Amino acid sequence: MNDVSPIMKRGIAIVWLLLVPAGMWYTYQSYPPPSSVQWLDILAFLLLTSIVASMPIVINEMFIFLIQWVTLVVFLKFGLFFEMVFAQISVVVLLVRLRVLRKGEWFRLPLNLIMFFLVSFVSGSFYYLIGGQLAPSLSTNPSALLLAAFYAVLNYLLNQVIVSFNLYFIYKSKEPIFSKDLFVETVTTIVTFPIGFVLYILYHQVGLLAILFVGIPFVSLSIIFNLYYSSQKMNEYLQKAAEIGHQMAERLNMDDVVNVFIQRLSEMLPVDYAYILDVQGDDLVVDRMVEQGQVVAAQIPPLKKNEGISGMVWAENKAYLYSSRKEWRKFAKSYIPDDAESLLCVPIVRSKKIIGVLVLASKRKRAYEKYQLNMVDILCSYFAVAIENAKHYERTKIQSERCPLTKLYNFRYFEGLLTREFEKLTRFERKSLSLIILDIDHFKSINDTYGHQSGNEILIDIAGRINKLVANRGTVARYGGEEFVVLLPDVVKQDAYQVAEHIRESIANWPFTLMQALDQDNKKIQVKITVSIGVATAPEDAEDALALVRHADRALYVGAKRAGRNRVAEYSSN
């Protein structure tokens, strides 16, 4: 449903103020209650009404408000005014029970009071208009029973008409009138109306004992229905938790695991804010912040044990459930927004060790139930396993794709990337594809003179310089022993040549400092290094990936190495 405008809310309050109090007074004057009222009986029926109103039956996620059978008895026995009063009280009890009278939705109380007033007044007035009497004898007078049944049907129909009006014109709902919910409510109402007639007839015969004979079985049935619904709901949550666990286990990227976790939690629960905190040594660090469905930058100082609610969860390895802000306000620390009310705080445990904390927050009071806390606890266990698997996969992937010395991509990764990029070029998703191949000049003599450890130092330094110059324009990889490659998508040959020249200059013009040279007694020494570079660009220089590598390699050895080294050469077919 769409939000109701503030003007509409104020209008509803004004209508209630002008209509309901005056209408109740008019009803009292026009249709007065019986002169001899048994107040003990009134209080007994009021208690029954309140109990039934506080225990709506849940069917298919819908709360069925089955109060009509009680108010039917009150109307027939004590008149329209008392039925109105009981209906108004039952609305208040129901809305309090459903916890909907929160900030911003207070208008639902006067709206429902107006609706029940109109339903009671119109159906009751029409009943008296067509000849209905107060306290009729239904067991001996078929016409009285027919009039009472007509009143009950009219009361229900008016209720549905006004509900539909409110949905369409106040809530701007697009749901069809004849929905599954309407069918369920109609059937349950038809089933319960005979209970009202039975209660009325039995009340005339045995008095207040009738409330026990009829009310207790009905209330017991409501309790059984609600317990069944709760267990069914819990089973559904457990099934969904298992599904989410499988979905997270299928993800091999940590960000994907976190995204699935937060997204599915937000679908199952009223989540306005979600925070995942990681245990890093002695600190609890905010790793992911999702507010109003958007990921925001985490700029929160680390927390210690017992610091804030998350620190308490970490220290005690215990989940916490708070229904309103006043319950957790004194424990809160920094990152929880001011408009948050309900909180779920659950430790993320792996192998009996806390690796993080999950915090869910809602703007609604009492948004979370105990069984939902248990479900989130189970999901956190799935999440911990999925994160650990994703970390292991990413470590393995890095090890298989990266050079352990330089941390650059290795030849295996580069080969696959080159193939994928060339496929994009053939599909015209790329305009050009440039390749730079770089070889260190006289690298063998460096190893022989200063040792292989110093050679490794130079390789690491060169890798860092190339990476810094290329940045996000392309991909740098270690191609062989002392060879490096740079793949530049959508870079023409002239620009690729300039990149190569900058790389050459950055290596030739700045000496390298060796820390572990042979026979130097751990003294720092500086050596000058030069490189030779070949450049080729597709599609003008090559029609396939292998040709691009071959032609760049040819430019390196023919155009640069043979021409004297320490230079850049571009491929030419001439």
KABEL-V528190 format. One line per field, one symbol per residue. psi: psi as a letter, one per 30 degrees, with the letter a starting at -180 (. if undefined). Layout:
BEGIN
psi: ???
END
This chain:
BEGIN
psi: klkkleeeeeeeeeeeeeeeeeeeeeeeeeillkejkjfeeeeeeeeeeeeeefikkkkhgkjjjifefefeeeeeefleeeeeeeeeeeeeeeeeefhfhlkfgfffeeeeeeeeeeeeeeeeeeeeeggklkhljfffjeeeeeeeeeeeeeeeeeeeeeeeeeeefefhkgkleileeeeeeeeeeeefefeeeeeeeeefegbffeeeeeeeeeeeeeeeeeeeeeeeeeeeeeeeeeeeeeeeffkgkeeeeeeeeeeeefeeljjfkkkkkkjjcgljkjekkjkhgkklkjhkklllkgjleeeeeeefhkkkkkflefefeffljdfklfgkdkkkjkkjkkhgkkfakkkkkkfkkhfklefeeeeeeeeeeeeeeeeeeeeeeeeeeeeffkkfefglkleeeeeeeeeeeeeeefggfkeljkkkkkkkkheeeeeeeflfeeeeeeeeeeeeeeeeeebgfakkljeadgkllkkjkhkleeeeeeeeeeeeefeefjlkkkfhlkhghgkklklkkllkkkklkkfffkfleeeeeeeeeeeeeefeefgflhlkklkkf.
END
